[in-house]
Amino acid sequence: MTDPGLNIDALRALRQPNHDTRQIIGRIANHLGAHDGYLALSGGKDSLVTLDLARQADPNLPVVFFDSDLEFPETYDYLDQLQQQWRLNLQIIPASTPLINILITDGSWDHNAPDYTTPNLTQALILDPANQAHEQTGAGEIWGVRAAESVGRRAAYYTALAAAAKTCSCSAAQHKTRCGGIITRTNGTIAYGPIWDWSDNDVWEHIARHQLPLNPVYAKLRRLGVDQRSLRITHLIDADQLQYGRAVWLKHGWPDLYERLRAALPRLAEHT
């Protein structure tokens, strides 16, 4: 008889949550009530958990996916299935400039390319689509960005938390729970990250506990041997994580897409 081994997801589902999700759902409802806005869905695990919580606050909240035009093909199918299964009020907003065009224009992917002025990646992929979404829905935003993901994100959250303490009426013990996760941007956006202080384990345990439908790209990346640290859903390719083998995973997991990208971005082959 074959030993099935330990079921990690089953073990995760048994753990008690480290966060009061009822309180978080209440904060989401208050945020949407005060600022309107939308939920930013990326197709990854963090935005999935955030969406699960936000739907309990408002089942009809606008959900927006920013399409770089360079996403995993499974992600598009996944979004369609999630929309049907959860009856999402989903809108897909394309980047103002497709990511592949930006990468081709950036001469760093081709030794023979002339020098060009590199377009603003953040502006095209995030800020322009976000502005369009805010015009339609309001200044608020619910997103799945977590402090543990990077030093910059941690600094942004805790800087905002410290600034809020100057005008907050709650006690020091309550401050993080009641005021944490809010970032006000210079363009007027007021973003709330419901899982801003969650760990990776907190996220995976919530998914297992509630049996949330996960993007199949995760399972494919695991089969390719991708380590837990690098297990992320993002664009097919950009300059991020190439040093960890991201182009190699693309080559072996999605060979046809890899060949098409290599033809457009010759230096991609240097990372495989």
C-alpha positions in Angstrom: 0.0 0.0 0.0 1.3 3.4 -0.9 1.8 5.7 2.1 0.0 9.0 1.2 2.1 10.9 3.7 0.9 13.9 5.6 -1.8 16.2 4.1 -0.3 19.6 4.8 -3.5 21.4 3.8 -5.5 19.2 6.3 -3.1 20.1 9.0 -3.3 23.8 8.2 -7.1 23.7 8.3 -6.9 22.4 11.9 -5.0 25.4 13.2 -6.8 28.1 15.0 -6.6 31.5 13.2 -4.3 34.1 14.6 -6.6 37.0 13.6 -10.1 38.0 14.4 -11.7 37.7 10.9 -15.1 39.1 12.2 -13.4 42.3 13.3 -11.5 42.5 10.0 -14.8 42.0 8.0 -16.3 44.8 10.0 -13.4 47.1 9.2 -13.8 46.3 5.5 -17.4 47.2 5.6 -16.6 50.5 7.4 -13.9 51.3 4.9 -16.2 50.7 1.9 -19.0 52.6 3.6 -16.7 55.6 4.1 -14.8 55.6 0.8 -16.5 53.3 -1.7 -13.9 52.0 -4.1 -13.0 48.5 -5.3 -11.0 45.4 -4.4 -7.8 44.8 -6.4 -7.6 41.1 -7.5 -4.3 39.8 -8.7 -5.1 36.1 -9.1 -2.7 35.3 -6.2 -3.3 33.8 -2.8 -3.2 37.1 -0.8 -5.9 38.8 -2.9 -8.0 35.6 -2.8 -8.1 35.6 1.0 -8.8 39.3 0.9 -11.6 38.8 -1.5 -13.0 36.0 0.7 -13.2 38.4 3.6 -14.4 41.4 1.6 -17.3 39.4 0.1 -18.6 38.8 3.6 -18.7 42.5 4.1 -20.2 43.3 0.7 -21.0 40.5 -1.8 -21.5 43.1 -4.6 -18.3 45.1 -4.2 -16.5 46.0 -7.4 -13.6 43.7 -8.1 -10.9 44.8 -10.5 -8.1 42.9 -12.2 -5.3 44.9 -13.8 -4.4 43.0 -17.0 -0.7 43.5 -18.0 -1.4 41.4 -21.2 1.4 39.1 -20.0 -0.4 36.9 -17.4 -0.3 33.1 -17.1 -3.0 31.7 -19.3 -4.4 29.7 -16.4 -5.0 33.0 -14.5 -7.5 34.2 -17.1 -9.4 30.9 -16.9 -9.2 31.1 -13.1 -10.7 34.6 -13.0 -13.5 33.5 -15.3 -14.3 30.5 -13.0 -14.0 32.5 -9.9 -16.4 35.1 -11.3 -19.0 32.5 -12.1 -18.5 30.5 -8.8 -18.7 33.6 -6.5 -20.9 35.8 -8.8 -18.3 38.5 -8.7 -18.8 42.1 -9.9 -15.6 41.7 -11.8 -14.0 44.1 -14.3 -10.8 43.6 -16.2 -8.9 46.8 -16.9 -5.9 46.6 -19.3 -2.6 48.3 -18.8 -2.3 51.6 -20.6 0.7 50.1 -22.3 1.0 46.3 -22.5 3.9 44.9 -20.5 5.5 43.1 -23.5 5.7 46.5 -25.3 7.3 48.1 -22.3 9.9 45.3 -22.1 10.7 45.4 -25.9 11.0 49.2 -25.7 13.4 48.8 -22.8 16.7 48.0 -24.7 18.1 46.0 -21.8 16.5 42.8 -23.1 18.3 42.9 -26.4 22.0 43.6 -26.9 21.4 44.9 -30.4 18.5 47.3 -29.5 19.1 51.0 -29.6 18.8 53.0 -26.5 15.2 54.0 -25.6 13.6 55.9 -22.8 12.0 53.2 -20.6 8.3 53.8 -20.0 7.2 54.0 -16.4 6.2 50.4 -15.5 4.2 51.3 -12.4 2.4 54.1 -14.2 1.3 51.8 -17.1 0.5 48.6 -15.1 -0.9 50.0 -11.9 -1.5 53.8 -11.6 -3.3 54.3 -15.0 -5.7 51.3 -14.5 -6.2 52.3 -10.9 -7.1 55.8 -11.8 -9.7 54.4 -14.2 -11.1 52.1 -11.5 -11.3 55.0 -9.0 -13.1 57.2 -11.4 -15.8 54.5 -11.6 -16.0 53.4 -8.0 -14.6 56.0 -5.6 -11.4 56.7 -3.7 -11.3 53.6 -1.5 -9.3 50.4 -2.3 -9.1 47.0 -0.7 -6.0 45.1 -1.5 -4.0 42.0 -0.4 -0.6 43.6 0.0 1.1 42.3 3.2 3.9 43.9 5.2 5.9 40.6 5.3 6.3 40.7 1.5 9.1 43.3 1.4 10.9 45.9 3.5 9.3 48.7 1.6 5.8 47.5 2.2 6.5 46.9 5.9 7.9 50.4 6.2 4.9 51.9 4.4 2.4 50.2 6.7 4.2 51.0 9.9 4.9 54.6 9.0 1.2 55.1 8.3 0.3 53.4 11.6 2.7 55.7 13.5 1.2 58.8 11.8 -2.3 57.7 12.6 -1.4 57.4 16.3 -1.2 61.2 16.5 -4.9 61.6 15.9 -6.3 58.2 17.0 -8.5 58.1 20.1 -8.1 54.3 20.8 -5.7 52.9 23.3 -2.1 51.9 22.5 -3.1 48.2 22.9 -6.0 48.7 20.4 -4.2 50.9 17.9 -2.7 48.2 15.6 -5.9 46.2 15.4 -8.2 49.2 14.8 -6.0 51.5 12.7 -3.4 49.3 11.1 -3.4 48.5 7.4 -4.5 51.9 6.1 -2.4 53.8 3.6 -3.4 57.2 2.1 -1.7 57.9 -1.1 -0.8 61.3 -2.6 -3.4 60.8 -5.4 -6.2 60.6 -2.9 -6.5 56.8 -2.8 -7.3 55.4 0.7 -6.2 51.8 0.7 -6.9 49.2 3.3 -5.0 45.9 3.5 -7.2 43.6 5.7 -4.4 41.0 5.9 -1.5 43.5 6.1 0.0 41.9 9.2 -0.6 38.3 8.3 2.2 35.8 7.7 2.5 33.4 4.8 1.3 30.6 7.1 -1.8 32.7 8.2 -2.7 33.0 4.5 -2.3 29.3 3.6 -4.1 28.3 6.7 -7.1 30.5 5.9 -7.2 29.0 2.4 -7.1 25.5 3.7 -9.6 26.2 6.5 -12.2 27.6 4.1 -11.2 25.4 1.1 -10.9 28.5 -1.1 -10.4 27.9 -4.9 -6.7 28.5 -5.6 -5.2 29.6 -8.9 -3.9 26.4 -10.6 -0.6 28.1 -11.4 0.5 27.5 -7.8 0.2 23.7 -8.2 2.1 23.9 -11.5 4.9 25.9 -9.9 5.1 23.4 -7.1 5.5 20.5 -9.6 8.3 22.5 -11.2 10.1 22.5 -7.8 9.6 26.2 -7.0 10.4 26.9 -3.3 7.9 28.4 -1.0 9.6 31.8 -0.9 9.2 32.2 -4.6 5.7 30.8 -4.9 4.0 33.9 -6.3 1.5 34.7 -9.0 2.7 37.7 -11.0 3.4 38.5 -14.7 4.9 35.8 -16.9 8.2 37.7 -17.0 9.8 41.0 -15.9 13.0 41.8 -14.1 11.9 40.3 -10.8 13.1 37.0 -9.4 15.2 36.1 -12.5 18.0 35.3 -10.1 15.9 32.6 -8.5 15.2 30.7 -11.7 11.9 32.3 -12.8 12.8 32.2 -16.5 13.7 28.5 -16.1 10.2 27.7 -14.6 8.6 29.5 -17.5 10.8 27.5 -20.0 9.9 24.2 -18.5 6.3 24.9 -17.5 5.1 27.0 -20.4 7.6 26.2 -23.3 5.5 27.7 -26.1 5.1 31.0 -24.3 8.8 31.0 -23.3 9.9 30.6 -27.0 7.6 33.5 -28.1 9.0 35.7 -25.3 12.6 34.7 -26.1 12.1 35.7 -29.7 10.9 39.2 -28.6 13.3 39.5 -25.7 16.6 37.7 -26.8 18.4 38.2 -23.5 15.8 36.1 -21.7 17.8 33.0 -22.8 20.7 34.2 -20.6 18.6 33.5 -17.5 17.9 29.8 -18.5 
